[in-house]
Amino acid sequence: MNAPSLGLYIAASLALIATPGQDMIYVITRSLAQGRLAGVASAFGVVTGILVHTALAALGVGAILLASEALFTVVKLLGAGYLLFIGVRMLLTRASGPGIAAAAGRLTLRSLFAQGVLSNVSNPKIVLFFLAFLPQFVDPASPHPTRDLAFLGVLYALMALPVKCGVGIAAGSLSEKVLRRPSAIAWMNRVGGGVLVALGLRLAATER
């Protein structure tokens, strides 16, 4: 890939990364609920999911999803169901006093990371996005197209990581001011849960 093409790819990728979407909302939601470390763990999980999609696109699995409507529907519904599950659980979480930091909705860093991975990987639209986006910047005459696709995907993930971590840290900073206020936590759970439920319903209704 020549320098102009790489520069264009970086500019386009940064614009896409900065656009609010399912991943960004997930990171913000978990950061507001549990703080900066939770935001960073969630961001690392989401970016790990991006690497999984990179591998799928490079190996051509995205083409299978594109060709198989049934497989696309199954993956889409699984992803939507997962988002709905998280959202409903947050909506049902009740604040019960000063010990809100130990509320049922609080997750370990490992769980936050795993949920970030699953939230990203279970969205088939991202597979199709990578399948459509990455090949545009690969030279058709390249002797190693799979390697080039992998490079572009890893570069995308490396650019996404500081952006999503920054968003998580910023949102997490706000959470520290309200973690001791049960009413604030209950409000954040309702808003965050409602957003995740809406995302799940949107994903379930998404057409190819």
Secondary structure as GFF3:
##gff-version 3
##sequence-region A 1 208
A	DSSP	alpha_helix	3	18	.	.	.	ID=ss1
A	DSSP	alpha_helix	22	34	.	.	.	ID=ss2
A	DSSP	alpha_helix	36	59	.	.	.	ID=ss3
A	DSSP	alpha_helix	61	67	.	.	.	ID=ss4
A	DSSP	alpha_helix	69	92	.	.	.	ID=ss5
A	DSSP	three_ten_helix	98	102	.	.	.	ID=ss6
A	DSSP	alpha_helix	109	121	.	.	.	ID=ss7
A	DSSP	alpha_helix	124	133	.	.	.	ID=ss8
A	DSSP	three_ten_helix	134	137	.	.	.	ID=ss9
A	DSSP	alpha_helix	145	175	.	.	.	ID=ss10
A	DSSP	alpha_helix	182	205	.	.	.	ID=ss11
###
